[in-house]
Amino acid sequence: MRDAQRPTRLHIRGMGKVRGDIHREVRIDIPEFRVRSGEFVAVVGPNGSGKSTLLDMVGLILSPDYVEEFVLHEDPPLNLGALTPREKIRVRRRFLAYALQRGGLLEFLSIRENIRFSAKLKDRPPEKVAEVVQLLELEDILDKRPGKISGGQRQKAVIACALVQEPHIILADEPTSALDPPSARKLVETFRGLTQEAGISLIMVTHSWELIQGCAETIYRFNVKEDSDRLLHSLLIQDHLRDGDPR
């Protein structure tokens, strides 16, 4: 499907957050951020630029300090900037899933039990668990606990827990950091293929351009500059416009 025909799933305009303390303040500005159905969007930037802050705002973990438009296009559209805390929990459970760099697994459960628990959270059938396990080649570690597997295996298990929920959007925070570059690239390509096939939008943050070039459909980056001795300004910019983009 051409990009112009793919419906917008998430649209942010004029959103921002100020972080830090009296010694160092970071202003994170999101002039515009758009994600379409089934799209792989990458956000690239150095540590401290605002990548994880953006994910936490999209994931309704962190509230923006100001916002003009923050809409999840469902039926009906949801104004995410106006939700109550209880409504945020419901929206997060129904539409979103995280694939975290660290954490994301319950240490006292096996990998099999972790994936089953994630599926149960959204009433997904056992067949979905088996499908995701096979696609990510996790059979050999299913009966092991997270502390007994490698960092790369752990990250694949975290991705499996996100995919099995079949959310509308997956938020991935450096999901391949424990892998060597060839393995990381292979996993990102697999991740992209699985989300596109399921119509899941994928927002992934990373510091590595090489990892997502030629793989992500849209790339944003944070442009960081010093505005004063104590103010760091981080501005989100879209680097790549696809053919057919109506903007």
C-alpha positions, 0 to 999 in steps of 0.5 A: 500500500502506498504511504499516502493511502495508509491512514495516520495512526498517531499525530503529534503537533506542538508538544514538548517537555522541559527536564533537568534542574537549576544547573542544567535544563533540557527543552525537548520540542516536538514540532510534528511527529506522525506515524501511519498504520503498519509503519516503522518510524525510527528516532535517532539521537545521542544519549540525553537528547530526548528519545526516551522522553518522547517514547514515555510521552507517547506511551502515556507514562510521562505528561508533556508540559505543553501540547497543541495536538496529540491524537491517536486515530482510532474509532473514535479518535482519542485526544491523548493530551486530555485523558485522566490517569485512569483513561491513560491506563486503559488506552495504554493496555488496549493500544500500546506495548513496550519493548525496553532495552532493560527490564520488560521481563519478570525474573521469576518466570521462565521465558515461556511464562513471560510470553504467555503472561503478556498474551494473557494481558490482552486475551491473545490465544495460545496459538499466538504465543507459539507463532511468535516463538517460532518466528523469533526462534526462541524454542531453545530458551523457553524454559529458562529464566531471564537471568540465565540467558544472554543479553541478545536472547533476552532482547528477542524475548522482550520483543516477543512479549510485545508482539504477542500482545498485537498492539496498535503501536509498539514503542521500542527503546534501543531493542538491539543494544546487546547484539553485535551489528550484523545480529542487530540488523537482522533482528530489526529487519525481522521485527519490522517484517513482523509488525508490518505483516500484523499492521502494527506501527513500530516506533524505535529509538536508537543512537545508530544510523547504520542500524535503521538506514534502508530499513525504517520508512521514516527517520526523525532525529533530535537536533541538539544545540546550546541556547545558553550556559544552562539551557540545552535545546533538543528539536525533533526534525524529520530527515526523510520524507517518503514518496507519496507523503501528502505533507 
